[in-house]
Amino acid sequence: MIDMMGTLDLPIEPIVMLTGLGLLLGVMLTIAARTLKVEGNPLAGEIERMLPGTNCGQCGFPGCTPAAEALARGEADVSMCPPGGRTLASELAEKLGVEINLSAIAEKRPMIAFVNEDLCIGCCRCFQKCHVDAMVGAPKQKHTVIAGFCDGCGKCVNICPTECIELREVEPTVQTWYWPKPAPVLLDIPA
């Protein structure tokens, strides 16, 4: 209310009550969060941090979190992650203390999808299948791929009715280039 002098006269009781109620509920939520906390498997958390985190589903699980939980329980093979390749499989085998035969695992180079726009009919099947929204297009329009988003899972390749999508190796740039290991050379030095 405004009094004769033009100042605003607010009742203080509702403000104090709401502030007190907010503080009380905050304290109760803090206590509940600490006492009712559900501890997860710490090994699953460590494994999840090791996985690529693309949630591509190539391993047969809907994402990296369920895959890490299955690995921690021993229900999945350490070589299940195609994007991780041999490096990840050997790191997971070391972490879990299991033996692994790396000769059966093919080393994949990073791949991205490429759309041949001359063959694209704009059916949107690839657009609907892409879990990282790397496909751009509209119905009955040509589609293209945002290379920075594509994780190379290949789901769009398998669903395309005109076979206009293919996976191509990522061309190295200054940011992604690495010095390759030299090929082992057997020196034939006479004694």
Buried (B, 14 or more C-beta within 10 A) or exposed (E): EEEEEEEEEEEEEEEEEEEEEEEEEEEEEEEEEEEEEEEEEEBBBEBBEBBBEBBBBBBEBEBBBBBBBBBBEEEBBBBBBBBBBBEBBBBBBEBBEEEBEEEEBEEBEBBBBBBEEEEBBBBBBBBEBBBBEBBBBEEEEBBBBBEEEBBBBBBBBEBBEEEBBBBEEBEEEEEEEEEEEEEEEEEEEEE
